[in-house]
Amino acid sequence: MKRLTLLTILLVVVGLTAGFALEVKPSFTLSGSGTLQWGYDLDNMGGGFMNSYAADLTVNLLAADGSDTHAGTGDWYGSITISNVELYATDGLWALIGDATVAAKIVGMGGDLAIGVYGAPDLALDFVGAIENADVDDTVVDVETDLGTDYGTYGTYLSYTLSEALMVGFEIVSADDWVKDWGNDVSNAYAFAFDVQAKFAPLTINAGVNYGVGYATDPIGVGVKVAADTAMVDAWVGFDGQIGATFLWEAGAGVTFTVLEVVTAAFSVVYDDPLFDNLDVKFVLTEPAAKGLVDNLDATLTVYLLDIASATNDIEYEIIFAAGYLMGKLYPHFGVTFGDASNPVDLDPSLKMYAHVDYTLFDAAKTVLSLAWDSGDLLAATPVMGTVIAGVTITY
C-alpha cells in the first residue's frame, strides 16, 4: 500500500477546496525532543536511566490563525466563521486539535446589530473569580466554590452597538431542545439575560442580569464590573449577586502596577457571603529576565491569605517563590513553596523546594544538560527528600 505524503495530502485538500472558494493558507509547525536521564530517589534509595521523546506536527490548512470567514456585504448579511481546523500529530498519532468551532450570525444595520445563529449564547454571570484555586498539585490552597449564575443550553442572542461607547445585548436559551421526551407533565425550562457594556476611557463597565423559568433552581443573577486601564495602573472592582431562596453575593477588587514596562505587582481581594468562607487576598510580584529591575534575573513571588474572616479562624496561607538567573549558557533556578492548610482539617505547615541547573551545550539542534533536585514535603512527619535527576535533551 502506498503511503500518502504530507505534500500529497495538501495538494488533494487544495484541489477539493478550490471549488468552494476557500482561502487555503497552509502552514506547518514541527517540534520534538529526545531526552536521556539518570535519576536517583533519595527516599527509596534507587536509581536508573530513562529515555523519552516527543514529536509534534501541526498542519494548518486554512490560515495563520486557523480560521476562515465567509460574510456578505451591505446593511444586512450572513456571516459564518470556522475555526480550529488544524491537524495535529503527536508521537505519530494524528488527530484534530480540539473540536472545530463555528460562529454564525446575521449582521444588520451596517454592522451595528448581530443576531446569533450558532453557537448558543453564554448566560453566565461571574464577574468576580474565586482566588482559591483548584490546582491538583497544590495541597495548601484548597478548592473554594465560585459564586456565579448560569443557564443554557440552546438559544440565540441579539446585540446592538448604540455607539462606540455603548453596547447592549439580550439572550434567550432553553435547557433542552424539542426532541426530549416531555412525558409526566415536565416542560422545558427557559432563561433570559440582559447585559450592557459601556466604555468611557479609561473605564470599561460591564453589567448584566439573568433569570431562569422552570429550572430546578432559578435564582436571579446580577453582576457588575468596572475596570480601568492605564499605562501604569490597571484596576477593577466587581460584584456578583444571586437572588433566590436566600441572597448570596461576593465582591472583589484588584489592582496591577507596572514598573519599567514589564515588572508588575498585582493585588486582589475577594469578600463574599460567609457560606463561601469570607475574605481572600492574593499578591503577585513578577520580575522578568529582560528589561526588569535586574537584568537576566527572573523571579515571581505569590502570596495567598485565605479565609481571613472565617468564623472558625481557619485562616490559610501560602507563599510561593521562584527565581532564576541567566548566565550566558548557564541557567540556575530554584523555587520554594511554604504554607499552612488549616481548612478543612488542621494540618502542619508544608515546605517543598526545587533547585535546577541547565546548561546549553549546543545552539543548533539545541542541546541542554540539566541537573535537578525536586523535594516532597520536607516538613512532613517523615520528610520526603525527593529525587535528583541528571539529563541531556536535544530539541528540534
C-alpha positions as CSV (number, residue, x, y, z in Angstrom):
1,M,0.0,0.0,0.0
2,K,1.3,3.4,-0.9
3,R,1.7,5.9,1.9
4,L,0.4,9.4,1.3
5,T,3.0,12.1,2.0
6,L,2.1,15.4,3.7
7,L,2.6,17.2,0.3
8,T,0.1,14.8,-1.4
9,I,-2.5,15.4,1.3
10,L,-2.0,19.1,1.0
11,L,-2.4,19.0,-2.8
12,V,-5.6,17.0,-2.5
13,V,-7.1,19.4,0.0
14,V,-6.2,22.4,-2.1
15,G,-7.9,20.8,-5.1
16,L,-11.0,20.0,-3.1
17,T,-11.3,23.4,-1.6
18,A,-10.7,25.4,-4.8
19,G,-14.2,24.8,-6.0
20,F,-15.6,26.3,-2.7
21,A,-13.6,29.5,-2.9
22,L,-11.9,28.6,0.4
23,E,-8.8,30.6,1.1
24,V,-6.1,28.0,1.8
25,K,-3.0,29.3,3.6
26,P,-1.1,26.2,4.6
27,S,1.4,26.4,7.5
28,F,3.3,23.7,9.3
29,T,4.9,23.6,12.7
30,L,7.2,20.7,13.6
31,S,8.7,20.3,17.1
32,G,10.2,17.5,19.1
33,S,12.9,16.4,21.6
34,G,14.8,13.4,22.7
35,T,16.0,13.0,26.3
36,L,18.3,10.8,28.3
37,Q,18.1,10.9,32.1
38,W,19.6,9.2,35.1
39,G,17.7,9.7,38.3
40,Y,18.1,8.7,42.0
41,D,15.3,8.6,44.5
42,L,16.6,10.0,47.8
43,D,13.9,8.3,49.8
44,N,13.8,4.8,48.3
45,M,17.5,4.7,47.5
46,G,17.0,3.6,43.9
47,G,18.4,4.9,40.6
48,G,18.3,4.2,36.9
49,F,18.2,5.5,33.4
50,M,15.2,6.8,31.4
51,N,14.9,7.5,27.7
52,S,12.0,9.7,26.4
53,Y,11.0,11.6,23.3
54,A,8.3,13.9,21.9
55,A,7.4,14.7,18.3
56,D,4.6,17.1,17.4
57,L,3.5,18.3,13.9
58,T,0.7,20.9,13.4
59,V,-0.8,21.3,9.9
60,N,-3.0,24.3,9.4
61,L,-4.7,24.4,6.0
62,L,-6.8,27.5,6.4
63,A,-4.8,30.5,7.6
64,A,-2.2,31.5,10.1
65,D,-4.9,31.8,12.8
66,G,-6.7,28.5,11.9
67,S,-9.9,30.2,10.9
68,D,-11.8,31.2,7.7
69,T,-14.8,33.6,7.5
70,H,-17.5,34.0,4.8
71,A,-19.7,37.0,5.0
72,G,-21.9,39.1,2.8
73,T,-21.8,42.9,2.4
74,G,-24.3,45.7,2.8
75,D,-26.7,46.6,5.6
76,W,-27.8,43.1,6.2
77,Y,-25.9,39.8,5.6
78,G,-25.0,36.5,7.0
79,S,-21.6,35.7,8.5
80,I,-20.0,32.4,9.4
81,T,-16.5,31.7,10.8
82,I,-15.0,28.2,11.0
83,S,-12.0,28.0,13.4
84,N,-9.6,25.5,14.9
85,V,-9.4,23.4,11.7
86,E,-5.9,22.0,12.4
87,L,-4.4,18.6,12.1
88,Y,-2.1,17.6,14.9
89,A,0.3,14.6,15.2
90,T,2.0,13.8,18.4
91,D,4.3,10.9,18.7
92,G,2.9,9.6,15.4
93,L,-0.8,9.7,16.3
94,W,-2.9,12.1,14.1
95,A,-5.9,14.0,15.5
96,L,-7.7,17.3,15.2
97,I,-6.7,20.0,17.7
98,G,-9.8,20.2,19.8
99,D,-13.1,20.4,18.0
100,A,-13.7,22.7,15.0
101,T,-15.8,25.6,16.1
102,V,-18.4,27.5,14.2
103,A,-19.7,31.0,14.8
104,A,-22.7,32.1,12.7
105,K,-24.8,35.2,12.9
106,I,-27.0,37.6,11.0
107,V,-25.5,41.1,10.8
108,G,-27.7,44.1,10.3
109,M,-27.8,47.9,10.3
110,G,-24.4,48.2,8.7
111,G,-22.8,46.0,11.3
112,D,-24.3,47.5,14.5
113,L,-26.8,44.7,15.0
114,A,-25.9,41.0,15.4
115,I,-28.4,38.1,15.8
116,G,-26.9,34.8,16.9
117,V,-27.5,31.6,14.9
118,Y,-24.6,29.5,16.3
119,G,-23.2,29.0,18.9
120,A,-25.6,29.3,21.8
121,P,-25.1,32.4,24.0
122,D,-23.4,32.3,27.3
123,L,-25.7,33.5,30.1
124,A,-23.1,33.1,32.9
125,L,-22.8,36.0,35.3
126,D,-19.5,35.7,37.1
127,F,-17.6,39.0,37.3
128,V,-15.6,38.1,40.4
129,G,-13.5,34.9,40.2
130,A,-12.5,32.9,43.2
131,I,-8.9,33.4,44.5
132,E,-8.7,29.9,45.9
133,N,-7.8,27.7,43.1
134,A,-8.3,24.0,42.1
135,D,-4.7,23.1,41.3
136,V,-4.4,19.4,41.9
137,D,-0.7,19.7,42.7
138,D,-1.4,22.3,45.4
139,T,-2.2,20.8,48.8
140,V,-2.2,24.1,50.7
141,V,-4.7,26.2,48.7
142,D,-8.0,24.3,48.7
143,V,-10.9,24.4,46.3
144,E,-13.5,27.0,47.0
145,T,-16.9,27.5,45.4
146,D,-17.1,30.4,43.0
147,L,-20.4,32.2,43.0
148,G,-22.0,32.6,39.6
149,T,-25.4,32.2,37.9
150,D,-25.6,30.3,34.6
151,Y,-28.2,28.9,32.3
152,G,-28.2,27.1,29.0
153,T,-28.1,25.1,26.6
154,Y,-29.6,26.2,23.3
155,G,-30.7,29.7,22.1
156,T,-29.9,32.9,20.4
157,Y,-28.8,36.4,21.2
158,L,-29.2,40.0,19.9
159,S,-26.5,42.6,20.4
160,Y,-26.7,46.2,19.4
161,T,-24.0,48.7,19.3
162,L,-25.5,52.1,20.1
163,S,-22.2,53.9,19.8
164,E,-18.5,53.4,20.2
165,A,-19.1,53.7,23.9
166,L,-22.2,51.7,24.5
167,M,-23.4,48.2,23.5
168,V,-26.4,46.3,24.8
169,G,-27.4,42.6,24.5
170,F,-30.3,40.3,25.0
171,E,-30.1,36.5,25.2
172,I,-32.7,33.7,25.5
173,V,-31.9,30.0,25.9
174,S,-33.7,26.7,26.6
175,A,-32.4,23.9,28.8
176,D,-33.2,21.3,26.1
177,D,-34.4,21.1,22.5
178,W,-37.8,19.8,21.3
179,V,-36.5,16.2,20.8
180,K,-36.5,15.3,24.5
181,D,-39.3,13.1,25.8
182,W,-41.6,15.5,27.6
183,G,-43.7,12.9,29.5
184,N,-45.0,13.2,33.0
185,D,-46.1,16.8,32.5
186,V,-42.5,18.0,32.5
187,S,-42.0,21.2,30.5
188,N,-38.8,22.7,29.1
189,A,-37.0,25.4,31.0
190,Y,-36.1,28.8,29.6
191,A,-33.8,31.6,30.7
192,F,-33.3,35.2,29.7
193,A,-30.5,37.7,30.2
194,F,-29.8,41.3,29.5
195,D,-26.3,42.9,29.6
196,V,-24.7,46.2,28.8
197,Q,-21.1,47.4,28.2
198,A,-20.1,51.0,28.4
199,K,-16.7,52.4,27.6
200,F,-15.6,55.8,28.9
201,A,-11.8,55.9,28.7
202,P,-10.1,54.7,30.7
203,L,-13.1,52.9,32.2
204,T,-15.0,49.9,30.9
205,I,-18.2,49.0,32.6
206,N,-19.9,45.6,32.2
207,A,-23.2,44.8,33.9
208,G,-25.9,42.1,33.5
209,V,-28.9,40.3,34.9
210,N,-30.3,36.8,34.1
211,Y,-33.3,34.8,35.2
212,G,-34.5,31.3,34.6
213,V,-38.0,29.9,34.4
214,G,-38.7,26.2,35.0
215,Y,-35.3,25.2,36.3
216,A,-34.9,23.1,39.5
217,T,-33.5,26.3,41.0
218,D,-33.9,29.5,39.1
219,P,-32.4,32.4,41.0
220,I,-32.0,35.8,39.5
221,G,-28.4,36.6,38.8
222,V,-27.0,40.1,38.8
223,G,-23.5,41.4,38.4
224,V,-21.3,44.4,37.5
225,K,-17.6,45.1,36.9
226,V,-15.8,48.3,36.4
227,A,-12.3,48.2,35.1
228,A,-9.7,51.0,34.5
229,D,-6.9,50.5,32.1
230,T,-4.0,53.0,32.1
231,A,-0.3,52.9,31.1
232,M,1.0,52.1,34.6
233,V,-2.1,51.0,36.7
234,D,-4.9,48.6,35.8
235,A,-7.7,48.3,38.4
236,W,-11.1,46.7,38.7
237,V,-14.0,46.3,41.2
238,G,-16.8,43.8,40.8
239,F,-19.9,42.4,42.3
240,D,-21.9,39.1,41.8
241,G,-25.3,38.5,43.4
242,Q,-27.7,35.7,43.3
243,I,-31.3,36.3,44.4
244,G,-33.2,33.1,45.3
245,A,-34.5,31.5,48.4
246,T,-31.6,33.4,50.1
247,F,-29.4,36.2,48.8
248,L,-25.8,35.2,48.1
249,W,-23.2,37.7,47.0
250,E,-19.5,38.3,46.5
251,A,-17.4,41.4,45.8
252,G,-13.9,41.8,44.7
253,A,-11.3,44.3,43.6
254,G,-7.8,44.2,42.1
255,V,-5.0,46.5,41.0
256,T,-1.9,45.8,38.9
257,F,1.0,48.2,38.9
258,T,3.5,48.2,36.1
259,V,7.1,49.4,36.7
260,L,9.7,49.7,33.9
261,E,7.2,48.4,31.4
262,V,7.4,44.8,32.4
263,V,7.8,44.4,36.2
264,T,4.3,44.0,37.7
265,A,2.8,43.9,41.2
266,A,-0.8,42.6,41.3
267,F,-3.1,42.7,44.4
268,S,-6.6,41.3,44.5
269,V,-9.2,40.7,47.2
270,V,-12.5,38.8,47.3
271,Y,-15.1,39.0,50.0
272,D,-18.3,37.0,49.9
273,D,-21.1,35.5,51.8
274,P,-20.0,33.5,54.9
275,L,-21.1,30.4,53.1
276,F,-18.0,30.7,50.9
277,D,-15.6,31.4,53.7
278,N,-15.4,35.1,53.5
279,L,-12.2,37.1,52.8
280,D,-9.4,36.0,50.4
281,V,-6.3,38.1,49.4
282,K,-3.7,37.4,46.7
283,F,-0.5,39.3,45.8
284,V,1.8,38.5,42.9
285,L,5.1,40.2,42.1
286,T,6.7,39.4,38.7
287,E,10.2,40.3,37.6
288,P,11.1,39.1,34.1
289,A,14.6,38.5,32.9
290,A,14.6,41.1,30.2
291,K,14.1,44.8,30.9
292,G,13.3,44.2,34.6
293,L,14.8,45.7,37.7
294,V,17.8,43.3,37.4
295,D,19.0,42.2,34.0
296,N,18.9,38.4,33.5
297,L,17.1,37.8,36.8
298,D,13.5,36.4,36.6
299,A,11.6,36.0,39.8
300,T,8.0,35.5,40.9
301,L,6.5,35.9,44.4
302,T,3.0,34.8,45.0
303,V,1.3,35.2,48.4
304,Y,-2.1,33.8,49.4
305,L,-4.0,34.8,52.6
306,L,-7.3,32.9,52.6
307,D,-10.5,32.7,54.7
308,I,-9.2,35.6,56.8
309,A,-12.6,36.4,58.2
310,S,-13.6,32.8,58.8
311,A,-15.8,32.3,61.9
312,T,-13.8,29.3,63.0
313,N,-10.5,31.1,62.5
314,D,-9.4,28.6,59.8
315,I,-7.0,31.0,58.1
316,E,-4.9,29.6,55.3
317,Y,-1.7,31.0,53.8
318,E,0.7,30.0,51.1
319,I,4.0,31.6,49.9
320,I,5.4,30.6,46.5
321,F,8.8,32.0,45.3
322,A,10.6,31.0,42.2
323,A,13.7,32.7,40.7
324,G,16.4,32.1,38.1
325,Y,19.5,33.9,36.8
326,L,20.6,33.6,33.1
327,M,24.4,33.5,32.9
328,G,25.0,33.1,29.2
329,K,24.5,29.4,28.5
330,L,24.1,28.6,32.2
331,Y,20.7,28.9,33.9
332,P,20.4,28.1,37.6
333,H,16.9,28.4,39.0
334,F,15.1,27.4,42.2
335,G,11.7,27.5,43.9
336,V,10.2,27.3,47.4
337,T,6.5,26.7,48.4
338,F,5.6,27.1,52.1
339,G,2.1,27.2,53.6
340,D,-0.3,26.0,56.2
341,A,-3.6,24.4,55.3
342,S,-6.0,24.7,58.3
343,N,-9.2,24.2,56.4
344,P,-11.0,21.8,56.4
345,V,-8.5,19.7,58.5
346,D,-5.8,21.2,60.8
347,L,-2.5,20.3,59.2
348,D,1.1,21.2,59.9
349,P,2.8,23.6,57.5
350,S,4.3,22.1,54.4
351,L,7.6,23.0,52.6
352,K,8.6,22.0,49.1
353,M,11.7,23.0,47.3
354,Y,13.4,22.5,44.0
355,A,16.8,23.5,42.6
356,H,17.7,23.1,38.9
357,V,20.7,23.9,36.7
358,D,20.5,23.9,32.9
359,Y,23.5,24.4,30.6
360,T,23.1,24.9,26.8
361,L,25.8,22.8,25.2
362,F,24.9,23.4,21.6
363,D,22.6,26.0,20.0
364,A,22.0,24.3,16.7
365,A,19.7,21.3,17.4
366,K,19.6,22.8,20.9
367,T,21.2,20.5,23.4
368,V,20.8,21.2,27.1
369,L,22.5,19.4,30.0
370,S,20.4,19.5,33.2
371,L,20.7,18.7,36.9
372,A,17.6,18.9,39.0
373,W,16.5,18.2,42.6
374,D,12.8,18.2,43.5
375,S,11.7,17.5,47.0
376,G,8.4,16.4,48.5
377,D,7.1,17.8,51.8
378,L,10.3,18.5,53.8
379,L,8.2,19.2,57.0
380,A,6.2,16.0,56.9
381,A,6.5,13.6,59.8
382,T,8.8,11.6,57.6
383,P,10.4,14.2,55.3
384,V,10.3,13.5,51.6
385,M,13.7,14.3,50.2
386,G,12.6,13.8,46.6
387,T,14.7,12.9,43.6
388,V,17.9,14.0,41.9
389,I,17.9,13.7,38.1
390,A,20.7,14.4,35.6
391,G,19.9,14.5,31.9
392,V,20.5,15.7,28.4
393,T,17.8,16.9,26.0
394,I,18.2,17.6,22.2
395,T,15.3,19.8,20.9
396,Y,14.2,20.0,17.2
